[in-house]
Amino acid sequence: MTSASEEPAWKQRAVERSIKTAKLRAAQRVQRFLDAAQSIIIEKGSTDFTVQEVVDRSRQSLRSFYLQFDGKHELLLALFEDALSRSADQIRAAVAGHTDPIERLKVAIELLFESSRPDPTAKRPLFTDFAPRLLVSHPSEVKVAHAPLVVLLTELMEEAAAAGKLRPTVSPRRMAAMTMQTVMFVAQSSGSEDVAVTPISAQEVWDFVAHGFATDD
């Protein structure tokens, strides 16, 4: 029996099904907007597009767009977060084939460096145009977007610490955050048109973050 203050079980089930269906439809609408925006970015090679263009490409309504997003900025942020999340998933899959904690860290850091480097043949305005502006205007949003990468590197740091491969004084999470920022900054700053300058390699970056520059006493 149900008390007078409780909803009947059938009604609870009906409400739960309704909510589940509504969430699924909302997720599908969001994905169509994201796919439309991504295709426009690829075509134009920039983030210079209007909300109306995205709405038209997605074959949905302007009202539907503003039910899902506050505006173009939030749409771009969603695309940026999605790209970083996929990058973390790809790195996680790559390190899965290794068992040594330090080797897993090495693979992750080198892949993060390579994937963050400017590629003249690949137009990635989300990273070359939007991300730098976002870092200045909305640093807290950048922190949230990078969370999947920080979580992954923290896990790898914790594995290395548990195996006795890190200094006892090292905080895995703080080290993970500093490592991610260092690797991505070096990668994004290493593109040079001067052929006389030897590009920084992934191996050099790993050597720096793993060993620093001071000799052991």
Buried (B, 14 or more C-beta within 10 A) or exposed (E): EEEEEEEEEEEEEEEEEEEEEEEEEEEEBBEBBBBBBBEBBEEEEEBEBEBEBBBEBBEBEEEBBEEBBEEBBEBBBBBBBBBBBEBBEEBBEBBEEBEEBBEBBBBBBBBBBBBBBBEEEEBBBBBBBBBEEBEEEBEEBBEEBBEBBBBBBBBBBBBBBEEEBBEEEEEBBEBBBEBBEBBBEBBBEBEEEEEEEEEBEBEBBBEBBEEEEEEEE
